[in-house]
Amino acid sequence: MNVASNPPIYDQLLREHGDVITEAREAAHQTTRQAEHVLDWSGLHRRFPTEPARRD
């Protein structure tokens, strides 16, 4: 058996159900990108600097 080839059951499952693993991976990447965009806290750092303002 060639190590690089997929087992026959895997090929059959791909034909019947599609490449669910790849679809799930792509959905996870898309969800991560959306979450990073929605949860972008970088603007908060500009509004509230980490160092307190000087009071001379």
mmCIF entry with sequence, helices, sheets and N, C-alpha, C, O atoms, coordinates in Angstrom:
data_MODEL
# 
_entry.id   MODEL 
# 
_entity.id                         1 
_entity.type                       polymer 
_entity.pdbx_number_of_molecules   1 
# 
_entity_poly.entity_id                      1 
_entity_poly.type                           'polypeptide(L)' 
_entity_poly.nstd_linkage                   no 
_entity_poly.nstd_monomer                   no 
_entity_poly.pdbx_seq_one_letter_code       MNVASNPPIYDQLLREHGDVITEAREAAHQTTRQAEHVLDWSGLHRRFPTEPARRD 
_entity_poly.pdbx_seq_one_letter_code_can   MNVASNPPIYDQLLREHGDVITEAREAAHQTTRQAEHVLDWSGLHRRFPTEPARRD 
_entity_poly.pdbx_strand_id                 A 
# 
loop_
_entity_poly_seq.entity_id 
_entity_poly_seq.num 
_entity_poly_seq.mon_id 
_entity_poly_seq.hetero 
1 1  MET n 
1 2  ASN n 
1 3  VAL n 
1 4  ALA n 
1 5  SER n 
1 6  ASN n 
1 7  PRO n 
1 8  PRO n 
1 9  ILE n 
1 10 TYR n 
1 11 ASP n 
1 12 GLN n 
1 13 LEU n 
1 14 LEU n 
1 15 ARG n 
1 16 GLU n 
1 17 HIS n 
1 18 GLY n 
1 19 ASP n 
1 20 VAL n 
1 21 ILE n 
1 22 THR n 
1 23 GLU n 
1 24 ALA n 
1 25 ARG n 
1 26 GLU n 
1 27 ALA n 
1 28 ALA n 
1 29 HIS n 
1 30 GLN n 
1 31 THR n 
1 32 THR n 
1 33 ARG n 
1 34 GLN n 
1 35 ALA n 
1 36 GLU n 
1 37 HIS n 
1 38 VAL n 
1 39 LEU n 
1 40 ASP n 
1 41 TRP n 
1 42 SER n 
1 43 GLY n 
1 44 LEU n 
1 45 HIS n 
1 46 ARG n 
1 47 ARG n 
1 48 PHE n 
1 49 PRO n 
1 50 THR n 
1 51 GLU n 
1 52 PRO n 
1 53 ALA n 
1 54 ARG n 
1 55 ARG n 
1 56 ASP n 
# 
_struct_asym.id          A 
_struct_asym.entity_id   1 
# 
loop_
_struct_conf.conf_type_id 
_struct_conf.id 
_struct_conf.pdbx_PDB_helix_id 
_struct_conf.beg_label_comp_id 
_struct_conf.beg_label_asym_id 
_struct_conf.beg_label_seq_id 
_struct_conf.pdbx_beg_PDB_ins_code 
_struct_conf.end_label_comp_id 
_struct_conf.end_label_asym_id 
_struct_conf.end_label_seq_id 
_struct_conf.pdbx_end_PDB_ins_code 
_struct_conf.beg_auth_comp_id 
_struct_conf.beg_auth_asym_id 
_struct_conf.beg_auth_seq_id 
_struct_conf.end_auth_comp_id 
_struct_conf.end_auth_asym_id 
_struct_conf.end_auth_seq_id 
_struct_conf.pdbx_PDB_helix_class 
_struct_conf.details 
_struct_conf.pdbx_PDB_helix_length 
HELX_P HELX_P1 AA1 PRO A 8  ? HIS A 17 ? PRO A 8  HIS A 17 1 ? 10 
HELX_P HELX_P2 AA2 VAL A 20 ? VAL A 38 ? VAL A 20 VAL A 38 1 ? 19 
HELX_P HELX_P3 AA3 SER A 42 ? ARG A 47 ? SER A 42 ARG A 47 1 ? 6  
# 
_struct_conf_type.id          HELX_P 
_struct_conf_type.criteria    ? 
_struct_conf_type.reference   ? 
# 
loop_
_atom_site.group_PDB 
_atom_site.id 
_atom_site.type_symbol 
_atom_site.label_atom_id 
_atom_site.label_alt_id 
_atom_site.label_comp_id 
_atom_site.label_asym_id 
_atom_site.label_entity_id 
_atom_site.label_seq_id 
_atom_site.pdbx_PDB_ins_code 
_atom_site.Cartn_x 
_atom_site.Cartn_y 
_atom_site.Cartn_z 
_atom_site.occupancy 
_atom_site.B_iso_or_equiv 
_atom_site.pdbx_formal_charge 
_atom_site.auth_seq_id 
_atom_site.auth_comp_id 
_atom_site.auth_asym_id 
_atom_site.auth_atom_id 
_atom_site.pdbx_PDB_model_num 
ATOM 1   N N  . MET A 1 1  ? 0.848   -1.191 0.000  1.00 0.00 ? 1  MET A N  1 
ATOM 2   C CA . MET A 1 1  ? 0.000   0.000  0.000  1.00 0.00 ? 1  MET A CA 1 
ATOM 3   C C  . MET A 1 1  ? 0.879   1.235  0.000  1.00 0.00 ? 1  MET A C  1 
ATOM 4   O O  . MET A 1 1  ? 1.837   1.318  0.768  1.00 0.00 ? 1  MET A O  1 
ATOM 5   N N  . ASN A 1 2  ? 0.563   2.182  -0.847 1.00 0.00 ? 2  ASN A N  1 
ATOM 6   C CA . ASN A 1 2  ? 1.294   3.431  -0.942 1.00 0.00 ? 2  ASN A CA 1 
ATOM 7   C C  . ASN A 1 2  ? 0.917   4.319  0.238  1.00 0.00 ? 2  ASN A C  1 
ATOM 8   O O  . ASN A 1 2  ? -0.265  4.571  0.469  1.00 0.00 ? 2  ASN A O  1 
ATOM 9   N N  . VAL A 1 3  ? 1.908   4.794  0.985  1.00 0.00 ? 3  VAL A N  1 
ATOM 10  C CA . VAL A 1 3  ? 1.655   5.598  2.182  1.00 0.00 ? 3  VAL A CA 1 
ATOM 11  C C  . VAL A 1 3  ? 1.000   6.934  1.825  1.00 0.00 ? 3  VAL A C  1 
ATOM 12  O O  . VAL A 1 3  ? 0.220   7.468  2.613  1.00 0.00 ? 3  VAL A O  1 
ATOM 13  N N  . ALA A 1 4  ? 1.306   7.472  0.659  1.00 0.00 ? 4  ALA A N  1 
ATOM 14  C CA . ALA A 1 4  ? 0.777   8.775  0.271  1.00 0.00 ? 4  ALA A CA 1 
ATOM 15  C C  . ALA A 1 4  ? -0.681  8.722  -0.167 1.00 0.00 ? 4  ALA A C  1 
ATOM 16  O O  . ALA A 1 4  ? -1.342  9.760  -0.204 1.00 0.00 ? 4  ALA A O  1 
ATOM 17  N N  . SER A 1 5  ? -1.192  7.563  -0.495 1.00 0.00 ? 5  SER A N  1 
ATOM 18  C CA . SER A 1 5  ? -2.579  7.479  -0.964 1.00 0.00 ? 5  SER A CA 1 
ATOM 19  C C  . SER A 1 5  ? -3.548  7.402  0.209  1.00 0.00 ? 5  SER A C  1 
ATOM 20  O O  . SER A 1 5  ? -3.202  6.959  1.304  1.00 0.00 ? 5  SER A O  1 
ATOM 21  N N  . ASN A 1 6  ? -4.768  7.847  -0.055 1.00 0.00 ? 6  ASN A N  1 
ATOM 22  C CA . ASN A 1 6  ? -5.814  7.780  0.969  1.00 0.00 ? 6  ASN A CA 1 
ATOM 23  C C  . ASN A 1 6  ? -6.367  6.367  1.026  1.00 0.00 ? 6  ASN A C  1 
ATOM 24  O O  . ASN A 1 6  ? -6.416  5.675  0.009  1.00 0.00 ? 6  ASN A O  1 
ATOM 25  N N  . PRO A 1 7  ? -6.785  5.937  2.210  1.00 0.00 ? 7  PRO A N  1 
ATOM 26  C CA . PRO A 1 7  ? -7.455  4.637  2.304  1.00 0.00 ? 7  PRO A CA 1 
ATOM 27  C C  . PRO A 1 7  ? -8.758  4.674  1.496  1.00 0.00 ? 7  PRO A C  1 
ATOM 28  O O  . PRO A 1 7  ? -9.368  5.737  1.375  1.00 0.00 ? 7  PRO A O  1 
ATOM 29  N N  . PRO A 1 8  ? -9.186  3.563  0.955  1.00 0.00 ? 8  PRO A N  1 
ATOM 30  C CA . PRO A 1 8  ? -10.407 3.542  0.138  1.00 0.00 ? 8  PRO A CA 1 
ATOM 31  C C  . PRO A 1 8  ? -11.637 4.102  0.850  1.00 0.00 ? 8  PRO A C  1 
ATOM 32  O O  . PRO A 1 8  ? -12.473 4.749  0.220  1.00 0.00 ? 8  PRO A O  1 
ATOM 33  N N  . ILE A 1 9  ? -11.755 3.862  2.140  1.00 0.00 ? 9  ILE A N  1 
ATOM 34  C CA . ILE A 1 9  ? -12.931 4.350  2.862  1.00 0.00 ? 9  ILE A CA 1 
ATOM 35  C C  . ILE A 1 9  ? -12.954 5.879  2.867  1.00 0.00 ? 9  ILE A C  1 
ATOM 36  O O  . ILE A 1 9  ? -14.018 6.494  2.791  1.00 0.00 ? 9  ILE A O  1 
ATOM 37  N N  . TYR A 1 10 ? -11.778 6.479  2.957  1.00 0.00 ? 10 TYR A N  1 
ATOM 38  C CA . TYR A 1 10 ? -11.703 7.946  2.952  1.00 0.00 ? 10 TYR A CA 1 
ATOM 39  C C  . TYR A 1 10 ? -12.166 8.497  1.610  1.00 0.00 ? 10 TYR A C  1 
ATOM 40  O O  . TYR A 1 10 ? -12.942 9.452  1.564  1.00 0.00 ? 10 TYR A O  1 
ATOM 41  N N  . ASP A 1 11 ? -11.697 7.904  0.525  1.00 0.00 ? 11 ASP A N  1 
ATOM 42  C CA . ASP A 1 11 ? -12.116 8.342  -0.808 1.00 0.00 ? 11 ASP A CA 1 
ATOM 43  C C  . ASP A 1 11 ? -13.624 8.200  -0.983 1.00 0.00 ? 11 ASP A C  1 
ATOM 44  O O  . ASP A 1 11 ? -14.268 9.067  -1.573 1.00 0.00 ? 11 ASP A O  1 
ATOM 45  N N  . GLN A 1 12 ? -14.182 7.115  -0.473 1.00 0.00 ? 12 GLN A N  1 
ATOM 46  C CA . GLN A 1 12 ? -15.628 6.903  -0.574 1.00 0.00 ? 12 GLN A CA 1 
ATOM 47  C C  . GLN A 1 12 ? -16.371 7.967  0.232  1.00 0.00 ? 12 GLN A C  1 
ATOM 48  O O  . GLN A 1 12 ? -17.370 8.511  -0.240 1.00 0.00 ? 12 GLN A O  1 
ATOM 49  N N  . LEU A 1 13 ? -15.902 8.267  1.428  1.00 0.00 ? 13 LEU A N  1 
ATOM 50  C CA . LEU A 1 13 ? -16.547 9.290  2.253  1.00 0.00 ? 13 LEU A CA 1 
ATOM 51  C C  . LEU A 1 13 ? -16.474 10.665 1.590  1.00 0.00 ? 13 LEU A C  1 
ATOM 52  O O  . LEU A 1 13 ? -17.420 11.448 1.669  1.00 0.00 ? 13 LEU A O  1 
ATOM 53  N N  . LEU A 1 14 ? -15.350 10.953 0.939  1.00 0.00 ? 14 LEU A N  1 
ATOM 54  C CA . LEU A 1 14 ? -15.232 12.221 0.219  1.00 0.00 ? 14 LEU A CA 1 
ATOM 55  C C  . LEU A 1 14 ? -16.273 12.316 -0.892 1.00 0.00 ? 14 LEU A C  1 
ATOM 56  O O  . LEU A 1 14 ? -16.891 13.364 -1.081 1.00 0.00 ? 14 LEU A O  1 
ATOM 57  N N  . ARG A 1 15 ? -16.462 11.241 -1.614 1.00 0.00 ? 15 ARG A N  1 
ATOM 58  C CA . ARG A 1 15 ? -17.455 11.242 -2.698 1.00 0.00 ? 15 ARG A CA 1 
ATOM 59  C C  . ARG A 1 15 ? -18.864 11.415 -2.142 1.00 0.00 ? 15 ARG A C  1 
ATOM 60  O O  . ARG A 1 15 ? -19.674 12.138 -2.723 1.00 0.00 ? 15 ARG A O  1 
ATOM 61  N N  . GLU A 1 16 ? -19.160 10.765 -1.035 1.00 0.00 ? 16 GLU A N  1 
ATOM 62  C CA . GLU A 1 16 ? -20.511 10.794 -0.480 1.00 0.00 ? 16 GLU A CA 1 
ATOM 63  C C  . GLU A 1 16 ? -20.836 12.097 0.260  1.00 0.00 ? 16 GLU A C  1 
ATOM 64  O O  . GLU A 1 16 ? -21.953 12.606 0.165  1.00 0.00 ? 16 GLU A O  1 
ATOM 65  N N  . HIS A 1 17 ? -19.857 12.633 0.995  1.00 0.00 ? 17 HIS A N  1 
ATOM 66  C CA . HIS A 1 17 ? -20.141 13.747 1.906  1.00 0.00 ? 17 HIS A CA 1 
ATOM 67  C C  . HIS A 1 17 ? -19.354 15.015 1.600  1.00 0.00 ? 17 HIS A C  1 
ATOM 68  O O  . HIS A 1 17 ? -19.582 16.048 2.229  1.00 0.00 ? 17 HIS A O  1 
ATOM 69  N N  . GLY A 1 18 ? -18.449 14.954 0.662  1.00 0.00 ? 18 GLY A N  1 
ATOM 70  C CA . GLY A 1 18 ? -17.594 16.109 0.399  1.00 0.00 ? 18 GLY A CA 1 
ATOM 71  C C  . GLY A 1 18 ? -16.439 16.142 1.385  1.00 0.00 ? 18 GLY A C  1 
ATOM 72  O O  . GLY A 1 18 ? -16.361 15.318 2.296  1.00 0.00 ? 18 GLY A O  1 
ATOM 73  N N  . ASP A 1 19 ? -15.562 17.084 1.197  1.00 0.00 ? 19 ASP A N  1 
ATOM 74  C CA . ASP A 1 19 ? -14.382 17.193 2.064  1.00 0.00 ? 19 ASP A CA 1 
ATOM 75  C C  . ASP A 1 19 ? -14.743 18.021 3.298  1.00 0.00 ? 19 ASP A C  1 
ATOM 76  O O  . ASP A 1 19 ? -14.458 19.217 3.375  1.00 0.00 ? 19 ASP A O  1 
ATOM 77  N N  . VAL A 1 20 ? -15.369 17.359 4.243  1.00 0.00 ? 20 VAL A N  1 
ATOM 78  C CA . VAL A 1 20 ? -15.882 18.012 5.445  1.00 0.00 ? 20 VAL A CA 1 
ATOM 79  C C  . VAL A 1 20 ? -14.746 18.611 6.266  1.00 0.00 ? 20 VAL A C  1 
ATOM 80  O O  . VAL A 1 20 ? -14.913 19.676 6.859  1.00 0.00 ? 20 VAL A O  1 
ATOM 81  N N  . ILE A 1 21 ? -13.612 17.956 6.310  1.00 0.00 ? 21 ILE A N  1 
ATOM 82  C CA . ILE A 1 21 ? -12.482 18.451 7.091  1.00 0.00 ? 21 ILE A CA 1 
ATOM 83  C C  . ILE A 1 21 ? -12.006 19.790 6.534  1.00 0.00 ? 21 ILE A C  1 
ATOM 84  O O  . ILE A 1 21 ? -11.786 20.734 7.293  1.00 0.00 ? 21 ILE A O  1 
ATOM 85  N N  . THR A 1 22 ? -11.848 19.875 5.229  1.00 0.00 ? 22 THR A N  1 
ATOM 86  C CA . THR A 1 22 ? -11.410 21.133 4.611  1.00 0.00 ? 22 THR A CA 1 
ATOM 87  C C  . THR A 1 22 ? -12.462 22.217 4.803  1.00 0.00 ? 22 THR A C  1 
ATOM 88  O O  . THR A 1 22 ? -12.115 23.361 5.099  1.00 0.00 ? 22 THR A O  1 
ATOM 89  N N  . GLU A 1 23 ? -13.724 21.887 4.644  1.00 0.00 ? 23 GLU A N  1 
ATOM 90  C CA . GLU A 1 23 ? -14.793 22.866 4.842  1.00 0.00 ? 23 GLU A CA 1 
ATOM 91  C C  . GLU A 1 23 ? -14.801 23.384 6.283  1.00 0.00 ? 23 GLU A C  1 
ATOM 92  O O  . GLU A 1 23 ? -14.983 24.580 6.510  1.00 0.00 ? 23 GLU A O  1 
ATOM 93  N N  . ALA A 1 24 ? -14.605 22.497 7.245  1.00 0.00 ? 24 ALA A N  1 
ATOM 94  C CA . ALA A 1 24 ? -14.576 22.905 8.653  1.00 0.00 ? 24 ALA A CA 1 
ATOM 95  C C  . ALA A 1 24 ? -13.369 23.796 8.926  1.00 0.00 ? 24 ALA A C  1 
ATOM 96  O O  . ALA A 1 24 ? -13.469 24.779 9.660  1.00 0.00 ? 24 ALA A O  1 
ATOM 97  N N  . ARG A 1 25 ? -12.235 23.451 8.337  1.00 0.00 ? 25 ARG A N  1 
ATOM 98  C CA . ARG A 1 25 ? -11.024 24.253 8.518  1.00 0.00 ? 25 ARG A CA 1 
ATOM 99  C C  . ARG A 1 25 ? -11.232 25.662 7.942  1.00 0.00 ? 25 ARG A C  1 
ATOM 100 O O  . ARG A 1 25 ? -10.871 26.653 8.577  1.00 0.00 ? 25 ARG A O  1 
ATOM 101 N N  . GLU A 1 26 ? -11.806 25.744 6.756  1.00 0.00 ? 26 GLU A N  1 
ATOM 102 C CA . GLU A 1 26 ? -12.061 27.044 6.132  1.00 0.00 ? 26 GLU A CA 1 
ATOM 103 C C  . GLU A 1 26 ? -13.062 27.861 6.949  1.00 0.00 ? 26 GLU A C  1 
ATOM 104 O O  . GLU A 1 26 ? -12.897 29.072 7.100  1.00 0.00 ? 26 GLU A O  1 
ATOM 105 N N  . ALA A 1 27 ? -14.090 27.212 7.471  1.00 0.00 ? 27 ALA A N  1 
ATOM 106 C CA . ALA A 1 27 ? -15.066 27.908 8.311  1.00 0.00 ? 27 ALA A CA 1 
ATOM 107 C C  . ALA A 1 27 ? -14.407 28.428 9.589  1.00 0.00 ? 27 ALA A C  1 
ATOM 108 O O  . ALA A 1 27 ? -14.715 29.529 10.046 1.00 0.00 ? 27 ALA A O  1 
ATOM 109 N N  . ALA A 1 28 ? -13.511 27.644 10.158 1.00 0.00 ? 28 ALA A N  1 
ATOM 110 C CA . ALA A 1 28 ? -12.805 28.073 11.368 1.00 0.00 ? 28 ALA A CA 1 
ATOM 111 C C  . ALA A 1 28 ? -11.919 29.278 11.075 1.00 0.00 ? 28 ALA A C  1 
ATOM 112 O O  . ALA A 1 28 ? -11.864 30.211 11.877 1.00 0.00 ? 28 ALA A O  1 
ATOM 113 N N  . HIS A 1 29 ? -11.231 29.274 9.946  1.00 0.00 ? 29 HIS A N  1 
ATOM 114 C CA . HIS A 1 29 ? -10.393 30.419 9.576  1.00 0.00 ? 29 HIS A CA 1 
ATOM 115 C C  . HIS A 1 29 ? -11.247 31.669 9.366  1.00 0.00 ? 29 HIS A C  1 
ATOM 116 O O  . HIS A 1 29 ? -10.877 32.755 9.812  1.00 0.00 ? 29 HIS A O  1 
ATOM 117 N N  . GLN A 1 30 ? -12.369 31.522 8.700  1.00 0.00 ? 30 GLN A N  1 
ATOM 118 C CA . GLN A 1 30 ? -13.258 32.659 8.465  1.00 0.00 ? 30 GLN A CA 1 
ATOM 119 C C  . GLN A 1 30 ? -13.797 33.199 9.790  1.00 0.00 ? 30 GLN A C  1 
ATOM 120 O O  . GLN A 1 30 ? -13.851 34.412 9.989  1.00 0.00 ? 30 GLN A O  1 
ATOM 121 N N  . THR A 1 31 ? -14.186 32.319 10.677 1.00 0.00 ? 31 THR A N  1 
ATOM 122 C CA . THR A 1 31 ? -14.693 32.733 11.986 1.00 0.00 ? 31 THR A CA 1 
ATOM 123 C C  . THR A 1 31 ? -13.616 33.469 12.765 1.00 0.00 ? 31 THR A C  1 
ATOM 124 O O  . THR A 1 31 ? -13.901 34.470 13.422 1.00 0.00 ? 31 THR A O  1 
ATOM 125 N N  . THR A 1 32 ? -12.382 32.984 12.698 1.00 0.00 ? 32 THR A N  1 
ATOM 126 C CA . THR A 1 32 ? -11.267 33.641 13.377 1.00 0.00 ? 32 THR A CA 1 
ATOM 127 C C  . THR A 1 32 ? -11.054 35.048 12.828 1.00 0.00 ? 32 THR A C  1 
ATOM 128 O O  . THR A 1 32 ? -10.877 35.996 13.594 1.00 0.00 ? 32 THR A O  1 
ATOM 129 N N  . ARG A 1 33 ? -11.070 35.185 11.504 1.00 0.00 ? 33 ARG A N  1 
ATOM 130 C CA . ARG A 1 33 ? -10.892 36.512 10.894 1.00 0.00 ? 33 ARG A CA 1 
ATOM 131 C C  . ARG A 1 33 ? -12.020 37.453 11.317 1.00 0.00 ? 33 ARG A C  1 
ATOM 132 O O  . ARG A 1 33 ? -11.763 38.615 11.632 1.00 0.00 ? 33 ARG A O  1 
ATOM 133 N N  . GLN A 1 34 ? -13.250 36.976 11.328 1.00 0.00 ? 34 GLN A N  1 
ATOM 134 C CA . GLN A 1 34 ? -14.379 37.813 11.733 1.00 0.00 ? 34 GLN A CA 1 
ATOM 135 C C  . GLN A 1 34 ? -14.253 38.215 13.201 1.00 0.00 ? 34 GLN A C  1 
ATOM 136 O O  . GLN A 1 34 ? -14.510 39.366 13.555 1.00 0.00 ? 34 GLN A O  1 
ATOM 137 N N  . ALA A 1 35 ? -13.864 37.281 14.046 1.00 0.00 ? 35 ALA A N  1 
ATOM 138 C CA . ALA A 1 35 ? -13.721 37.577 15.474 1.00 0.00 ? 35 ALA A CA 1 
ATOM 139 C C  . ALA A 1 35 ? -12.614 38.594 15.702 1.00 0.00 ? 35 ALA A C  1 
ATOM 140 O O  . ALA A 1 35 ? -12.761 39.489 16.534 1.00 0.00 ? 35 ALA A O  1 
ATOM 141 N N  . GLU A 1 36 ? -11.510 38.470 14.977 1.00 0.00 ? 36 GLU A N  1 
ATOM 142 C CA . GLU A 1 36 ? -10.429 39.439 15.119 1.00 0.00 ? 36 GLU A CA 1 
ATOM 143 C C  . GLU A 1 36 ? -10.893 40.832 14.717 1.00 0.00 ? 36 GLU A C  1 
ATOM 144 O O  . GLU A 1 36 ? -10.508 41.824 15.335 1.00 0.00 ? 36 GLU A O  1 
ATOM 145 N N  . HIS A 1 37 ? -11.722 40.903 13.680 1.00 0.00 ? 37 HIS A N  1 
ATOM 146 C CA . HIS A 1 37 ? -12.232 42.201 13.227 1.00 0.00 ? 37 HIS A CA 1 
ATOM 147 C C  . HIS A 1 37 ? -13.215 42.780 14.246 1.00 0.00 ? 37 HIS A C  1 
ATOM 148 O O  . HIS A 1 37 ? -13.132 43.959 14.592 1.00 0.00 ? 37 HIS A O  1 
ATOM 149 N N  . VAL A 1 38 ? -14.123 41.970 14.715 1.00 0.00 ? 38 VAL A N  1 
ATOM 150 C CA . VAL A 1 38 ? -15.154 42.435 15.649 1.00 0.00 ? 38 VAL A CA 1 
ATOM 151 C C  . VAL A 1 38 ? -14.550 42.770 17.007 1.00 0.00 ? 38 VAL A C  1 
ATOM 152 O O  . VAL A 1 38 ? -14.974 43.724 17.660 1.00 0.00 ? 38 VAL A O  1 
ATOM 153 N N  . LEU A 1 39 ? -13.569 41.994 17.429 1.00 0.00 ? 39 LEU A N  1 
ATOM 154 C CA . LEU A 1 39 ? -12.971 42.187 18.748 1.00 0.00 ? 39 LEU A CA 1 
ATOM 155 C C  . LEU A 1 39 ? -11.678 42.984 18.679 1.00 0.00 ? 39 LEU A C  1 
ATOM 156 O O  . LEU A 1 39 ? -10.763 42.746 19.468 1.00 0.00 ? 39 LEU A O  1 
ATOM 157 N N  . ASP A 1 40 ? -11.589 43.922 17.752 1.00 0.00 ? 40 ASP A N  1 
ATOM 158 C CA . ASP A 1 40 ? -10.401 44.750 17.597 1.00 0.00 ? 40 ASP A CA 1 
ATOM 159 C C  . ASP A 1 40 ? -10.375 45.805 18.695 1.00 0.00 ? 40 ASP A C  1 
ATOM 160 O O  . ASP A 1 40 ? -11.162 46.751 18.681 1.00 0.00 ? 40 ASP A O  1 
ATOM 161 N N  . TRP A 1 41 ? -9.479  45.634 19.628 1.00 0.00 ? 41 TRP A N  1 
ATOM 162 C CA . TRP A 1 41 ? -9.383  46.541 20.768 1.00 0.00 ? 41 TRP A CA 1 
ATOM 163 C C  . TRP A 1 41 ? -8.284  47.592 20.564 1.00 0.00 ? 41 TRP A C  1 
ATOM 164 O O  . TRP A 1 41 ? -7.997  48.356 21.486 1.00 0.00 ? 41 TRP A O  1 
ATOM 165 N N  . SER A 1 42 ? -7.670  47.646 19.390 1.00 0.00 ? 42 SER A N  1 
ATOM 166 C CA . SER A 1 42 ? -6.547  48.555 19.181 1.00 0.00 ? 42 SER A CA 1 
ATOM 167 C C  . SER A 1 42 ? -6.949  50.018 19.345 1.00 0.00 ? 42 SER A C  1 
ATOM 168 O O  . SER A 1 42 ? -6.141  50.818 19.816 1.00 0.00 ? 42 SER A O  1 
ATOM 169 N N  . GLY A 1 43 ? -8.165  50.388 18.974 1.00 0.00 ? 43 GLY A N  1 
ATOM 170 C CA . GLY A 1 43 ? -8.622  51.756 19.141 1.00 0.00 ? 43 GLY A CA 1 
ATOM 171 C C  . GLY A 1 43 ? -8.700  52.171 20.601 1.00 0.00 ? 43 GLY A C  1 
ATOM 172 O O  . GLY A 1 43 ? -8.566  53.353 20.919 1.00 0.00 ? 43 GLY A O  1 
ATOM 173 N N  . LEU A 1 44 ? -8.909  51.240 21.465 1.00 0.00 ? 44 LEU A N  1 
ATOM 174 C CA . LEU A 1 44 ? -9.000  51.511 22.891 1.00 0.00 ? 44 LEU A CA 1 
ATOM 175 C C  . LEU A 1 44 ? -7.668  52.011 23.426 1.00 0.00 ? 44 LEU A C  1 
ATOM 176 O O  . LEU A 1 44 ? -7.639  52.867 24.309 1.00 0.00 ? 44 LEU A O  1 
ATOM 177 N N  . HIS A 1 45 ? -6.581  51.496 22.912 1.00 0.00 ? 45 HIS A N  1 
ATOM 178 C CA . HIS A 1 45 ? -5.259  51.916 23.373 1.00 0.00 ? 45 HIS A CA 1 
ATOM 179 C C  . HIS A 1 45 ? -4.981  53.377 22.991 1.00 0.00 ? 45 HIS A C  1 
ATOM 180 O O  . HIS A 1 45 ? -4.296  54.086 23.728 1.00 0.00 ? 45 HIS A O  1 
ATOM 181 N N  . ARG A 1 46 ? -5.495  53.819 21.874 1.00 0.00 ? 46 ARG A N  1 
ATOM 182 C CA . ARG A 1 46 ? -5.300  55.212 21.465 1.00 0.00 ? 46 ARG A CA 1 
ATOM 183 C C  . ARG A 1 46 ? -6.143  56.159 22.332 1.00 0.00 ? 46 ARG A C  1 
ATOM 184 O O  . ARG A 1 46 ? -5.721  57.277 22.627 1.00 0.00 ? 46 ARG A O  1 
ATOM 185 N N  . ARG A 1 47 ? -7.306  55.715 22.727 1.00 0.00 ? 47 ARG A N  1 
ATOM 186 C CA . ARG A 1 47 ? -8.190  56.567 23.533 1.00 0.00 ? 47 ARG A CA 1 
ATOM 187 C C  . ARG A 1 47 ? -7.748  56.631 24.983 1.00 0.00 ? 47 ARG A C  1 
ATOM 188 O O  . ARG A 1 47 ? -7.890  57.665 25.636 1.00 0.00 ? 47 ARG A O  1 
ATOM 189 N N  . PHE A 1 48 ? -7.216  55.533 25.482 1.00 0.00 ? 48 PHE A N  1 
ATOM 190 C CA . PHE A 1 48 ? -6.804  55.447 26.882 1.00 0.00 ? 48 PHE A CA 1 
ATOM 191 C C  . PHE A 1 48 ? -5.361  54.964 26.946 1.00 0.00 ? 48 PHE A C  1 
ATOM 192 O O  . PHE A 1 48 ? -5.111  53.761 27.017 1.00 0.00 ? 48 PHE A O  1 
ATOM 193 N N  . PRO A 1 49 ? -4.406  55.899 26.920 1.00 0.00 ? 49 PRO A N  1 
ATOM 194 C CA . PRO A 1 49 ? -3.000  55.481 26.950 1.00 0.00 ? 49 PRO A CA 1 
ATOM 195 C C  . PRO A 1 49 ? -2.700  54.687 28.213 1.00 0.00 ? 49 PRO A C  1 
ATOM 196 O O  . PRO A 1 49 ? -3.354  54.866 29.241 1.00 0.00 ? 49 PRO A O  1 
ATOM 197 N N  . THR A 1 50 ? -1.717  53.817 28.128 1.00 0.00 ? 50 THR A N  1 
ATOM 198 C CA . THR A 1 50 ? -1.375  52.965 29.276 1.00 0.00 ? 50 THR A CA 1 
ATOM 199 C C  . THR A 1 50 ? -0.671  53.766 30.363 1.00 0.00 ? 50 THR A C  1 
ATOM 200 O O  . THR A 1 50 ? -0.752  53.406 31.538 1.00 0.00 ? 50 THR A O  1 
ATOM 201 N N  . GLU A 1 51 ? 0.017   54.844 29.996 1.00 0.00 ? 51 GLU A N  1 
ATOM 202 C CA . GLU A 1 51 ? 0.689   55.664 30.992 1.00 0.00 ? 51 GLU A CA 1 
ATOM 203 C C  . GLU A 1 51 ? -0.235  56.807 31.398 1.00 0.00 ? 51 GLU A C  1 
ATOM 204 O O  . GLU A 1 51 ? -0.854  57.438 30.542 1.00 0.00 ? 51 GLU A O  1 
ATOM 205 N N  . PRO A 1 52 ? -0.330  57.070 32.670 1.00 0.00 ? 52 PRO A N  1 
ATOM 206 C CA . PRO A 1 52 ? -1.208  58.176 33.103 1.00 0.00 ? 52 PRO A CA 1 
ATOM 207 C C  . PRO A 1 52 ? -0.667  59.514 32.606 1.00 0.00 ? 52 PRO A C  1 
ATOM 208 O O  . PRO A 1 52 ? 0.539   59.683 32.424 1.00 0.00 ? 52 PRO A O  1 
ATOM 209 N N  . ALA A 1 53 ? -1.565  60.446 32.394 1.00 0.00 ? 53 ALA A N  1 
ATOM 210 C CA . ALA A 1 53 ? -1.169  61.785 31.940 1.00 0.00 ? 53 ALA A CA 1 
ATOM 211 C C  . ALA A 1 53 ? -0.380  62.473 33.035 1.00 0.00 ? 53 ALA A C  1 
ATOM 212 O O  . ALA A 1 53 ? -0.652  62.296 34.222 1.00 0.00 ? 53 ALA A O  1 
ATOM 213 N N  . ARG A 1 54 ? 0.611   63.270 32.617 1.00 0.00 ? 54 ARG A N  1 
ATOM 214 C CA . ARG A 1 54 ? 1.421   64.009 33.591 1.00 0.00 ? 54 ARG A CA 1 
ATOM 215 C C  . ARG A 1 54 ? 0.627   65.201 34.118 1.00 0.00 ? 54 ARG A C  1 
ATOM 216 O O  . ARG A 1 54 ? -0.086  65.874 33.374 1.00 0.00 ? 54 ARG A O  1 
ATOM 217 N N  . ARG A 1 55 ? 0.765   65.436 35.374 1.00 0.00 ? 55 ARG A N  1 
ATOM 218 C CA . ARG A 1 55 ? 0.107   66.587 36.013 1.00 0.00 ? 55 ARG A CA 1 
ATOM 219 C C  . ARG A 1 55 ? 1.190   67.474 36.614 1.00 0.00 ? 55 ARG A C  1 
ATOM 220 O O  . ARG A 1 55 ? 1.567   67.318 37.775 1.00 0.00 ? 55 ARG A O  1 
ATOM 221 N N  . ASP A 1 56 ? 1.675   68.393 35.814 1.00 0.00 ? 56 ASP A N  1 
ATOM 222 C CA . ASP A 1 56 ? 2.742   69.303 36.275 1.00 0.00 ? 56 ASP A CA 1 
ATOM 223 C C  . ASP A 1 56 ? 2.182   70.499 36.986 1.00 0.00 ? 56 ASP A C  1 
ATOM 224 O O  . ASP A 1 56 ? 2.939   71.360 37.436 1.00 0.00 ? 56 ASP A O  1 
# 
